[in-house]
Amino acid sequence: MAELGERRPLGPTPSLTGQLVVPVPELAAVLSDAVIGFLSWAGELDAALDRQLAAYVGDRAGFDYALTTLSTFPDGTEYVPPAPGAGFRRLGHHLHKQFREQTPLGDFGHALVPHLAVPTAPGPRQGLLERLPVHCHAAEVWLRAADGEVLARYAFGTSAA
């Protein structure tokens, strides 16, 4: 995993498929993949774009949220939405506007739906549900490849720009 402030050396990359996510360390003990997904990433990632993402996230303060209830997408997939979700939606909408080729996650009816995916395996699913509600703090954003490898970590600033 990339350390905070460290990134894989980035030259122009071939098409990269992955996600921008916010890690949820408060659930790391029960879920190995505890992240709030909010934007799919597809396309090139180069050093200039990496700097843009770092600057954008770094100019914003981290924010508090809670994971309290189980919800279901229209396709039957279970998820837990962050509440309030406004911080995630603002981040996702701005990045989608700036980088049009990127797609909001949970885009049902053109509404960005930030979410923690609920595992289907009984053990991890039950562990998650037993921990709800959980109060969390968004401190950083990760760019993850489709295989889950963290390519870059972007820290939120300490105050809003």
N, C-alpha and C positions, 0 to 999 in steps of 0.2 A: 504494500500500500504506500502511496506517496505520503510523505510527511507534510505537515502544514507548512506552506511556503515553498515546498519542493514540488517540482513537476518533472514529468518525463521530458527529456530533451525533445523539443517540438520544432521540427522543420515542417514544411508542408506535408501533411499526412494524406494518404489515400482516404477515401470515404470512411469516416468513423461513425459507428452506430452505437449509441448508448443513451444515457440519461443524465440530467442534472437532478441531484437529490440533496436533501438535508438529512444528515445522519441523526439517529435518535439514540444517543448513548445511554439514556435512561432505561432502554429496553434491551441493551446488549446482553444482559445475563440470561434472557429468555429467547431472544431471536438473534440468529447470526447475521441476518440481513435486515436490520432495523433501520429503515430509511423512509422518508417522506418523498415520494417521487412527484415531480411537477412539470418536467419538460423533457420530451424525447429529443435526442440529438442525432442528426444525420448530416454528414458532410465533412468537409475538411476542417481541421483544427491546426492552426499554425501559431507561431509565437506572438504575432500581433493580436490575434483573436484571444489567445490566452491572457494577454495583458489587459485587453478590454474587459474580459470577464472578471479578472482579479480587481480591476479598478471599480467596476460597477458594484460588485458585492462589498468591497472594502469601504465604499462610500455610504453604506447603509448599516444601521445598527441591527444587531441580532434582536430577536423578539421571543417572547414567551407564548406558549400555546399549550393546549391539553389534548390528550387522546382519551376520549370518554366512551364513545358508542360505536357499535358495529353497524355498518351500512352495507348495502348491496347494489352493485352496478346493474343496469338493465340486462346484461348478459349473464347475471348470476354470480359474478365474482364478488367475494366479500372484501371489504376494506374498512379501515378506520380513518375518518377524516380528522384533520387537525382543527381545533376550535380555539380561537377564531382562525379562519383560513385566510384572512385578508393579506397577511404578510406574504404567504406563499403565492396567492393570486397576483398581487402587485409585482412580485419578482418574476413570475412566469409570464405575465402579460407584457411587461417591459421587454424581457429578453425575446419573447416571440415577436414583438413589434420590431425590435432591432435586428433580429435574425429570422426573417420570415420563413425560412425553410424548416425551422424547428417547430415541432408540434406539441401542444399541451398534452399532458398525460391525463387520462380519464376524460377525454374530450367527447362527451356525450351531449349532443345538441349544442355544440360550440361553447360549452362552459368548461373552463379549467377546473378540474377536480383534483386538488392535491390530496394524496392519500398514502397510507401505510398499507401495503398489501397484506392480507391475512393468509398465513400459511395454510395449506390444505392438510398437512400431516397432523394427526391428532395431538401429539405431544406439544410441539411448538404452538399450535393454535390454542390449546387449552392454557398454556403458560402465558400467552399474550392476554387472553380474555380474563385470566385471574388477576393480572396487573392493572387492568383498567378500573378506574380512571388513573392516568399518570400525567403529571405536570412536567413540561419539557421546556427547553430553551434552544432555539436555533442559533448556533454559534458559527457555523460554516456551511458551505455548499461544496458538494463533490461532483466532479465530472467523472462518470463511470462508463467504461466500455460495456458492450452488451454482455460480456462474460463476467461482469461484476468487478473487474480490476479498477481500482481507483487511479485515474490518470492525473488528476489535479485536485487540490483542495484550496478553496478560496474562503478566507476568514472574513466574517462581517466585521465592520469597524465598531468602535465603542460608542459612537453617537451618529445620529443621522446627519447627512451632509446638508 
